[in-house]
Amino acid sequence: MLTTGNKDGYCVSCHVMVPFCDSWQRSLHGGNNRTGVVAQCIQCHLPHDGLLHFATAKIYHRGREFIRNLSINGKRFDWSGNAVKRKSSFTYDSGCLSCHQNFKPVSLSREGVMAHNRYQLNPESHPCTSCHAHVGHLNPMVAAEKFFFTPPVGK
């Protein structure tokens, strides 16, 4: 299912992205929310702080993911470790901020207000993913485990 590079169908055309697309579709960002709003992959996984940064990151990530899809053995790859170590290199605060502009909604806890205050003082040392690690996906590591380690039916 190869589509334009700006829709989620393009991203899931790589075999190793299938469980992450599934976990995204079940999440709030995949449309499983009361308004039905869907955030496409590029809204979180590409920067939105300038056309040049967006374009260069898109070219870089496309090439990198193409090569990785050819070389990654999903059963041996440390998905969880990769997410912990590298999450801020493939999830951009500018993408979060393009939709989430109200940092302090009434429903935010005291701890949340304090965390958002720290972010506003020093965004580089407190990226969104430092607190919202897997926010765009519902149980992505469970989805990867199930996808890569559950034998197909009949085998």
C-alpha positions as YAML, in Angstrom:
chain: A
units: angstrom
residues:
- id: 1
  name: MET
  ca: [0.00, 0.00, 0.00]
- id: 2
  name: LEU
  ca: [2.28, 2.76, -1.25]
- id: 3
  name: THR
  ca: [0.75, 6.23, -1.01]
- id: 4
  name: THR
  ca: [2.08, 9.75, -0.93]
- id: 5
  name: GLY
  ca: [4.64, 10.34, 1.75]
- id: 6
  name: ASN
  ca: [2.33, 12.64, 3.69]
- id: 7
  name: LYS
  ca: [-0.23, 10.05, 4.77]
- id: 8
  name: ASP
  ca: [-0.01, 7.22, 7.28]
- id: 9
  name: GLY
  ca: [-0.44, 4.61, 4.50]
- id: 10
  name: TYR
  ca: [3.03, 5.46, 3.24]
- id: 11
  name: CYS
  ca: [4.59, 4.81, 6.63]
- id: 12
  name: VAL
  ca: [2.88, 1.46, 7.12]
- id: 13
  name: SER
  ca: [4.08, 0.30, 3.69]
- id: 14
  name: CYS
  ca: [7.23, -0.73, 5.56]
- id: 15
  name: HIS
  ca: [6.71, -4.11, 7.23]
- id: 16
  name: VAL
  ca: [8.37, -3.11, 10.51]
- id: 17
  name: MET
  ca: [5.99, -0.16, 10.96]
- id: 18
  name: VAL
  ca: [2.80, -2.29, 10.90]
- id: 19
  name: PRO
  ca: [2.48, -2.80, 14.68]
- id: 20
  name: PHE
  ca: [3.17, 0.87, 15.33]
- id: 21
  name: CYS
  ca: [0.51, 1.93, 12.84]
- id: 22
  name: ASP
  ca: [-1.93, -0.45, 14.52]
- id: 23
  name: SER
  ca: [-1.12, 0.96, 17.98]
- id: 24
  name: TRP
  ca: [-1.47, 4.51, 16.60]
- id: 25
  name: GLN
  ca: [-4.89, 3.74, 15.10]
- id: 26
  name: ARG
  ca: [-6.11, 2.52, 18.52]
- id: 27
  name: SER
  ca: [-4.81, 5.66, 20.27]
- id: 28
  name: LEU
  ca: [-6.31, 9.09, 20.78]
- id: 29
  name: HIS
  ca: [-4.05, 10.47, 18.03]
- id: 30
  name: GLY
  ca: [-5.27, 7.81, 15.59]
- id: 31
  name: GLY
  ca: [-8.83, 9.09, 15.85]
- id: 32
  name: ASN
  ca: [-9.97, 7.01, 18.82]
- id: 33
  name: ASN
  ca: [-11.19, 10.13, 20.63]
- id: 34
  name: ARG
  ca: [-14.51, 11.91, 21.15]
- id: 35
  name: THR
  ca: [-13.96, 14.34, 18.24]
- id: 36
  name: GLY
  ca: [-12.55, 11.82, 15.73]
- id: 37
  name: VAL
  ca: [-9.55, 14.04, 14.98]
- id: 38
  name: VAL
  ca: [-6.66, 12.06, 13.47]
- id: 39
  name: ALA
  ca: [-3.01, 13.13, 13.60]
- id: 40
  name: GLN
  ca: [-1.10, 11.77, 10.61]
- id: 41
  name: CYS
  ca: [2.37, 10.30, 11.17]
- id: 42
  name: ILE
  ca: [4.15, 13.37, 9.80]
- id: 43
  name: GLN
  ca: [2.38, 15.64, 12.27]
- id: 44
  name: CYS
  ca: [4.41, 14.10, 15.12]
- id: 45
  name: HIS
  ca: [7.37, 12.52, 13.36]
- id: 46
  name: LEU
  ca: [8.55, 15.49, 11.30]
- id: 47
  name: PRO
  ca: [9.44, 18.99, 12.50]
- id: 48
  name: HIS
  ca: [7.05, 21.90, 11.94]
- id: 49
  name: ASP
  ca: [9.37, 24.79, 12.67]
- id: 50
  name: GLY
  ca: [10.25, 25.67, 9.08]
- id: 51
  name: LEU
  ca: [10.00, 24.31, 5.55]
- id: 52
  name: LEU
  ca: [13.73, 23.63, 5.19]
- id: 53
  name: HIS
  ca: [13.89, 21.68, 8.47]
- id: 54
  name: PHE
  ca: [10.72, 19.76, 7.50]
- id: 55
  name: ALA
  ca: [12.05, 18.88, 4.03]
- id: 56
  name: THR
  ca: [15.53, 17.83, 5.14]
- id: 57
  name: ALA
  ca: [14.15, 15.74, 8.02]
- id: 58
  name: LYS
  ca: [11.65, 14.09, 5.68]
- id: 59
  name: ILE
  ca: [14.37, 13.13, 3.20]
- id: 60
  name: TYR
  ca: [16.65, 11.90, 6.00]
- id: 61
  name: HIS
  ca: [13.98, 9.83, 7.75]
- id: 62
  name: ARG
  ca: [12.64, 8.34, 4.51]
- id: 63
  name: GLY
  ca: [16.07, 7.14, 3.46]
- id: 64
  name: ARG
  ca: [16.95, 5.92, 6.92]
- id: 65
  name: GLU
  ca: [13.68, 4.02, 7.36]
- id: 66
  name: PHE
  ca: [13.94, 2.48, 3.90]
- id: 67
  name: ILE
  ca: [17.40, 1.12, 4.70]
- id: 68
  name: ARG
  ca: [16.35, 0.04, 8.19]
- id: 69
  name: ASN
  ca: [13.29, -1.77, 6.84]
- id: 70
  name: LEU
  ca: [15.60, -3.84, 4.63]
- id: 71
  name: SER
  ca: [18.02, -4.63, 7.43]
- id: 72
  name: ILE
  ca: [16.01, -4.84, 10.69]
- id: 73
  name: ASN
  ca: [15.04, -8.20, 12.05]
- id: 74
  name: GLY
  ca: [11.94, -7.27, 14.03]
- id: 75
  name: LYS
  ca: [12.39, -10.21, 16.38]
- id: 76
  name: ARG
  ca: [15.91, -9.19, 17.35]
- id: 77
  name: PHE
  ca: [15.59, -5.42, 17.34]
- id: 78
  name: ASP
  ca: [15.35, -3.72, 20.74]
- id: 79
  name: TRP
  ca: [12.18, -1.69, 20.08]
- id: 80
  name: SER
  ca: [11.80, -0.55, 23.67]
- id: 81
  name: GLY
  ca: [15.44, 0.44, 24.07]
- id: 82
  name: ASN
  ca: [15.36, 2.30, 20.77]
- id: 83
  name: ALA
  ca: [12.25, 4.22, 21.84]
- id: 84
  name: VAL
  ca: [13.80, 5.19, 25.17]
- id: 85
  name: LYS
  ca: [17.16, 6.24, 23.74]
- id: 86
  name: ARG
  ca: [16.02, 7.88, 20.52]
- id: 87
  name: LYS
  ca: [12.40, 9.02, 20.95]
- id: 88
  name: SER
  ca: [13.27, 12.72, 20.72]
- id: 89
  name: SER
  ca: [15.10, 12.12, 17.42]
- id: 90
  name: PHE
  ca: [11.91, 10.91, 15.69]
- id: 91
  name: THR
  ca: [9.22, 12.84, 17.58]
- id: 92
  name: TYR
  ca: [9.37, 16.61, 17.34]
- id: 93
  name: ASP
  ca: [8.07, 19.12, 19.89]
- id: 94
  name: SER
  ca: [7.14, 21.48, 17.05]
- id: 95
  name: GLY
  ca: [4.69, 18.83, 15.85]
- id: 96
  name: CYS
  ca: [3.15, 18.55, 19.32]
- id: 97
  name: LEU
  ca: [2.92, 22.33, 19.61]
- id: 98
  name: SER
  ca: [1.24, 22.72, 16.22]
- id: 99
  name: CYS
  ca: [-1.89, 21.12, 17.76]
- id: 100
  name: HIS
  ca: [-1.40, 21.46, 21.52]
- id: 101
  name: GLN
  ca: [-1.11, 25.18, 22.16]
- id: 102
  name: ASN
  ca: [-2.90, 25.31, 25.51]
- id: 103
  name: PHE
  ca: [-0.26, 24.16, 27.99]
- id: 104
  name: LYS
  ca: [-2.41, 24.57, 31.03]
- id: 105
  name: PRO
  ca: [-5.97, 23.38, 30.48]
- id: 106
  name: VAL
  ca: [-8.24, 23.50, 33.52]
- id: 107
  name: SER
  ca: [-8.12, 19.69, 33.79]
- id: 108
  name: LEU
  ca: [-4.31, 19.60, 34.11]
- id: 109
  name: SER
  ca: [-3.00, 18.34, 37.44]
- id: 110
  name: ARG
  ca: [-0.69, 20.40, 39.65]
- id: 111
  name: GLU
  ca: [2.21, 18.14, 38.64]
- id: 112
  name: GLY
  ca: [1.31, 18.69, 34.98]
- id: 113
  name: VAL
  ca: [1.31, 22.46, 35.42]
- id: 114
  name: MET
  ca: [4.74, 22.26, 37.08]
- id: 115
  name: ALA
  ca: [6.09, 20.03, 34.29]
- id: 116
  name: HIS
  ca: [4.77, 22.37, 31.61]
- id: 117
  name: ASN
  ca: [6.33, 25.33, 33.45]
- id: 118
  name: ARG
  ca: [9.72, 23.51, 33.37]
- id: 119
  name: TYR
  ca: [9.23, 22.86, 29.64]
- id: 120
  name: GLN
  ca: [8.49, 26.51, 28.94]
- id: 121
  name: LEU
  ca: [11.63, 27.58, 30.83]
- id: 122
  name: ASN
  ca: [13.89, 25.12, 28.99]
- id: 123
  name: PRO
  ca: [12.29, 23.14, 26.14]
- id: 124
  name: GLU
  ca: [15.58, 21.55, 25.03]
- id: 125
  name: SER
  ca: [16.14, 19.81, 28.36]
- id: 126
  name: HIS
  ca: [12.49, 18.80, 28.80]
- id: 127
  name: PRO
  ca: [11.12, 17.70, 25.39]
- id: 128
  name: CYS
  ca: [7.46, 16.65, 25.23]
- id: 129
  name: THR
  ca: [8.48, 12.99, 24.99]
- id: 130
  name: SER
  ca: [10.26, 13.16, 28.35]
- id: 131
  name: CYS
  ca: [6.82, 12.94, 30.00]
- id: 132
  name: HIS
  ca: [4.61, 11.82, 27.11]
- id: 133
  name: ALA
  ca: [6.75, 8.91, 25.93]
- id: 134
  name: HIS
  ca: [4.27, 6.93, 23.83]
- id: 135
  name: VAL
  ca: [1.43, 9.42, 23.65]
- id: 136
  name: GLY
  ca: [0.71, 8.94, 19.94]
- id: 137
  name: HIS
  ca: [0.38, 5.16, 20.23]
- id: 138
  name: LEU
  ca: [-1.59, 2.84, 22.46]
- id: 139
  name: ASN
  ca: [0.79, 0.27, 23.98]
- id: 140
  name: PRO
  ca: [3.28, 0.29, 21.07]
- id: 141
  name: MET
  ca: [5.68, -2.17, 22.69]
- id: 142
  name: VAL
  ca: [2.81, -4.63, 23.30]
- id: 143
  name: ALA
  ca: [1.82, -4.24, 19.65]
- id: 144
  name: ALA
  ca: [5.40, -4.91, 18.50]
- id: 145
  name: GLU
  ca: [5.69, -7.94, 20.78]
- id: 146
  name: LYS
  ca: [2.43, -9.38, 19.48]
- id: 147
  name: PHE
  ca: [3.28, -8.66, 15.83]
- id: 148
  name: PHE
  ca: [6.83, -10.00, 15.84]
- id: 149
  name: PHE
  ca: [6.50, -12.89, 18.27]
- id: 150
  name: THR
  ca: [2.99, -14.33, 17.81]
- id: 151
  name: PRO
  ca: [3.11, -17.23, 15.34]
- id: 152
  name: PRO
  ca: [0.67, -17.00, 12.43]
- id: 153
  name: VAL
  ca: [-2.54, -19.03, 12.80]
- id: 154
  name: GLY
  ca: [-2.09, -22.63, 11.60]
- id: 155
  name: LYS
  ca: [1.67, -22.82, 12.18]
...
